[in-house]
């Protein structure tokens, strides 16, 4: 039903992006790319590209209550897994028609100019899932 092309990235929520970029760069042996503030999502993020997939570090900017609560409750931890899909709107429509709980019924802007949408964690046994349609 998802028609997944690949795992696009896994996201880790961190308290401070600068220090985390430094730490992850040392750990992974690669540099961060695509650092940007995603204003509609009230996050700052960057990517570490690992072959065909990536690790995304995300941190809340002021007003992102959800990520702030996440950090308070869980600390720095795995936040979500993202799957690349071709037709995000069609995928969301099929999932909604099948009764899959969605957070986003329509895609929104994401990092790297991609369109993204989140499925409710209830859909995947408590795991937050993001769908990503790359910008071409």
N, C-alpha and C positions, 0 to 999 in steps of 0.2 A: 504493500500500500504506500510506503514511503518512497520507493524507487531511489534508494540511496546510491549515490555514485561512490562516495568514500567518506571516511571520517575526516571532516575538515579540520577540526581542532578539539582539544580539550581545554577548558578554561579553569584557571586557578584564581580565586579571589585573594588579593593581598592587601595589606594595610598601607603600604607605601610603595609606589611604583619604582622610584629611583633606586632604592636599596634592593628591591627584589630583582630588578633588571641586572644589577651588578652581581647578585648572588646566582641567579639562573645562568647568566653568561659564563661565569666560572664553572658552574656545575655541568652545563651542557657543552661548553666549548664552542659556542656560536654566539653571534651578536643578535640583539633584538632589532626588529624592523617594524615598520608600519605603526609607530607610536602616534597616537592621536587621542583627542577628546571626542567622544561620541555624545554630542550635546543632547539629542533626543532621549538617549538612555541614561544620561547623567553618570557616565563612566569615563575613565581614562584607561586606555588599553594599549598593549603592544603584542607582537607576535614573535615567536621563535620558530622558524621554519625547520622542520625535520622531515626531509624527503617530501612526500606528497601530502603530509599533514602538518599540523603545527600545535604548539602550546601557546595559549593566550593568557597573558596576565591581565587581570582587570582589577580596578580599584574604584570605589565610589567617588564621585564629585559631590559637592554640596547639594542636598535635596534627594539623594538616592537612598531613601529609607530602607529599602529592601536589602541592598548590599551592606549598608551600615549594620542592620540587625544581623545579617549573616555573619559578619566579622565578629560582632559581639558574642553571638551564640556559639559559633564553631571555630573562630580564629581563621587563620589563613588555611584554606583547604580547597579541594576540588569543588568547583561550582557547577559546571555543566559539561556535557559532551555535545558537539555540533556535527551534524551530518550535512553533506552537500547534496542538494537536489537540483534538478533542472528547472522545474516549474513549481515554484513555491506557492503561488496562488492556487494552482490546481491541486497540489498536495494538501494544502490546508482545507480546501473544499471537500476533498475525499475523506480526510480525517474527521472533519466535523460531521459529515453525512454518516460516518460510521460510529458516531457517538464518542469519539476520542476527545477528552477534555483539552481545550486549548487556552493558553494565556493570550495569544495574539491571533485574531481571526484574519488579520491582514498584515502583510510584511511591513517592517519599519527599517529605517536606515541603520546599517551596522558599520563596523570597522572595515576598512579597505574599500568603501563604497558599495559593499555587498548589501543585499536585502536579506533580512533575517526575521524569524518568527520563533516564538517559544511555545512548546507544548507543556501542559501542566504536568508536574511531577507524578501525579496520579496515573498518567498514561504509561509510565515506565517504572512502576514499582518504587517511586520516590526519587528517581533520577531526573533532574531537569535536562530537557533536550532542546537544543536549538536547531532549527533548519536554516541553512545558508544557501542562497542563490548567488553565485559569484557575478560580479559586474564584468562585462566583457568589452 
